[in-house]
Amino acid sequence: MVHIGSVVMGASDVRRAAAFWKAALGYVEREPQADDWVVLVPAEGPGAGVSLGRSDAPVQEVPRVHLDLYTDEQDAEVARLLALGATETDWKLYPEDPDFVVLADTEGNRFCVIDTTHG
């Protein structure tokens, strides 16, 4: 049996991206980060890691893979993530009455903030 150990994302500035995701998720570095690579893991308890690797590839406007962050306080979490450096996206694919908000991290990588109370 296998399990997801880490989700890997590209970043042109690994240190900036790591600072954002550490603050956003409450993660810590698994080992000291390098300029081109870092693995972030939950500060306490189990959970998938987030790895950031140096990349000059362009960000996909509609990524095939992205993170979904679950919360029962969507408005507060969106505001907190925006204050940490996330940006709002011009997402044209919202359904009617969506339970998610699409943001981008400091590198432009899209992710969703899912409202778990939406039903």
CORUR-V681097 format. One record per pair of residues at least 4 apart in sequence whose C-alpha atoms are under 8 Angstrom apart, sorted by the first residue. I is the first residue (numbers start at 1). J is the second residue. D is the distance in whole Angstrom. If there is no record, write none. Layout:
{{I:J:D} {I:J:D}}
This chain:
{{4:48:6} {5:47:8} {5:48:5} {5:49:6} {6:39:8} {6:48:5} {6:49:4} {6:50:5} {6:51:6} {7:48:7} {7:49:6} {7:50:5} {7:51:6} {8:50:6} {8:51:5} {8:52:6} {8:53:7} {9:50:8} {9:51:6} {9:52:5} {9:53:6} {9:109:8} {10:52:6} {10:53:5} {10:54:6} {10:55:5} {10:56:8} {10:57:8} {11:17:7} {11:52:6} {11:53:6} {11:54:5} {11:55:5} {11:56:7} {11:107:6} {12:54:5} {12:55:5} {12:56:6} {12:107:7} {13:17:6} {13:35:8} {13:54:7} {13:107:7} {14:18:6} {14:35:6} {14:36:6} {14:37:7} {14:38:7} {14:52:6} {14:53:7} {14:54:6} {15:19:6} {15:33:8} {15:35:7} {16:20:6} {16:106:7} {17:21:6} {17:52:7} {17:105:7} {17:106:6} {17:107:7} {18:22:6} {18:38:7} {18:40:8} {18:52:7} {19:23:6} {20:24:6} {20:84:6} {20:85:7} {20:105:7} {20:106:7} {21:25:6} {21:26:8} {21:27:7} {22:26:5} {22:27:5} {22:28:6} {22:40:7} {23:27:7} {23:84:7} {24:81:6} {24:84:7} {25:42:8} {26:42:7} {26:43:6} {27:40:6} {27:41:5} {27:42:4} {27:43:5} {28:40:5} {28:41:6} {28:42:6} {28:43:5} {29:33:7} {29:38:7} {29:39:6} {29:40:5} {29:41:6} {30:38:8} {30:39:6} {30:40:6} {30:41:6} {31:38:8} {31:39:7} {32:38:7} {33:37:6} {33:38:5} {33:39:8} {34:38:6} {35:54:8} {36:52:8} {36:53:6} {36:54:5} {37:51:7} {37:52:6} {37:53:5} {37:54:6} {38:51:6} {38:52:5} {38:53:7} {39:49:7} {39:50:6} {39:51:4} {39:52:6} {40:49:5} {40:50:5} {40:51:6} {41:47:7} {41:48:7} {41:49:5} {41:50:7} {42:46:7} {42:47:6} {42:48:8} {42:49:7} {59:63:8} {59:107:8} {59:108:6} {59:109:6} {60:109:8} {61:110:8} {62:110:8} {63:110:7} {66:109:8} {66:110:6} {66:111:5} {66:112:8} {67:110:8} {67:111:5} {67:112:6} {68:111:6} {68:112:5} {68:113:6} {68:114:7} {69:111:8} {69:112:6} {69:113:5} {69:114:6} {70:113:6} {70:114:5} {70:115:6} {70:116:6} {71:77:7} {71:113:7} {71:114:6} {71:115:6} {71:116:6} {72:115:6} {72:116:5} {72:117:6} {73:77:6} {73:115:7} {74:78:6} {74:113:7} {74:114:7} {74:115:5} {75:79:6} {76:80:6} {77:81:6} {77:113:8} {78:82:6} {78:101:8} {78:113:7} {79:83:6} {80:84:6} {81:85:7} {81:86:6} {82:86:4} {82:87:6} {82:88:8} {85:105:7} {85:106:6} {86:103:6} {86:104:5} {86:105:5} {86:106:6} {87:103:6} {87:104:5} {87:105:7} {87:106:8} {88:102:7} {88:103:5} {88:104:6} {89:102:6} {89:103:5} {89:104:7} {91:102:7} {94:98:6} {99:114:6} {99:115:5} {99:116:8} {99:118:6} {100:112:6} {100:113:5} {100:114:4} {100:115:6} {101:112:5} {101:113:5} {101:114:7} {102:110:7} {102:111:6} {102:112:5} {102:113:7} {103:110:6} {103:111:6} {103:112:6} {103:113:8} {104:108:5} {104:109:5} {104:110:4} {104:111:6} {105:109:5} {105:110:7} {105:111:7}}
